[in-house]
Amino acid sequence: MDKRAGRPAYTRVVAEAVVGGTLGGLAASVLVVAVTSTIKAMLAWVVDQDSWVILTAPFVGIVAAVLLLNRVADGRAAQRADRAGAPPRRFSAWLRFPANAVRADLTADVVHSAGHEETFPSRLAPLRALAIVTTVGLGAPMGTESPAAHLGVAAGSAAGGLGRHEWLRRLARPGGVGGGAAGVAVLMGLPLVGLAFILELGRRSQAPVSLPRVLAATSGALTGWAINSLLELSLIRLIVPVTPPNSVLQAIWAAVVVGALAGAVSSAAGAAIYQARGWQAGLVTKLLVGSAALLACLLLISVIATPAAAIGPGAGAITWAETAQASAGVLLLVAMLRALATTAAVMAGGCGGLFVPLLSIGDLCGRALAPGLGVSPDLAASAGAAGGVAGGYRLPLTAVAMVLTVGGPLSARLTCAATVLCAVGAAIPVSYLLDRYVLHRATTPPVPPAEPSATESPRHG
């Protein structure tokens, strides 16, 4: 076979990947910046109100999201768990996707369309954007990173798929990949995180890490980062570790302890969130039960900390933790309540992400351990946040990319990267055992009561 015969096709594939990724990145960045800026403005307004408004607004947002997704969309955007069949026996099958409960609505679409982004349900993006804005913008404890990836893939695939010509329609797939990477990159200002996020998430659907896919994701991520830098955006707050560990031994000890706690707590929270999403109950029942649980969590956090620490993706809780001089027990209690609040918001039907809430849970866990470990709060918080992402969202490569590029001394970043490995080590057995326990209960038929034998006479009275 003449090698030259394949050159035009190979060149075309590479060109389509770069052009599609860039085009998708531009479309995604515009949409994500608009939606996230709206969310930030709404959250700022809510936080400035009286306490009763702060604690009431999240319920208004969740109800609006539920109505949008289940009434306006005639139920097509609702999520249901797939409980058919027995639990998977292979451990590798569990690692690819947790239990039989689908993830949050937004992530599920990105995972299911990975490798064939041209099939992404972009037509639901405007409806989902409204549901995201009402849920997160009015203070429900859910995040913005999954919405950024979801809207990014939607915008990128739509931008390529709207063309009349065949070569334009071929840009839909790289446009979706680049759009997803750009959405995360423009939100965080870290192109490597956007690249790692979309590629690592796609592996759950066995999407190949091929050269065209990598080029499309890289082009989109660089486009999103360039727009973030050009506009000097600050859409999400990340803790930068500015104080390095005093010694290698201290770094190892901090990584092990913080990673173990953050990984275990966030993994348990993630398992609870996924089960809440897949709970088979009526729409009204889920809304009422979830709202009642959310109200209890918000009230408790407001009493222990502040109302602002109770709502939103988690920035308010981190700000409170930085200035409150709270004890380790109080910080851990707030972290647990935040995990329960996010679970309740998901149960009620909120539409948002889990990445940032899990990041804030890990942050609080790290801060709680900082005095006992003798490390600075910023280092412990950054390490804990990375552990929370790795343990709860199961994206260790993305977490490593985040801590290596966020800034700070090299030794501090390496400590955070080691924390990710320890968090994964703690999260896998915790989440696996929880998933297996839930699946065993869901698939094991009830044992009928034993009938009395012929030699036994029934007892009366």
Salt bridges, closest charged atoms under 4 A:
ASP2 OD2 - ARG4 NE 3.38
GLU16 OE2 - ARG12 NE 3.66
GLU16 OE2 - ARG170 NE 2.59
ASP105 OD2 - ARG128 NE 3.08
ASP109 OD2 - ARG128 NH1 2.55
GLU117 OE2 - ARG213 NH2 2.97
GLU118 OE2 - ARG173 NH2 2.66
GLU166 OE1 - ARG169 NH2 3.07
GLU322 OE2 - ARG237 NH2 2.53
GLU322 OE2 - ARG367 NH2 3.42
ASP363 OD1 - ARG367 NE 2.65
ASP435 OD2 - ARG394 NH2 3.57
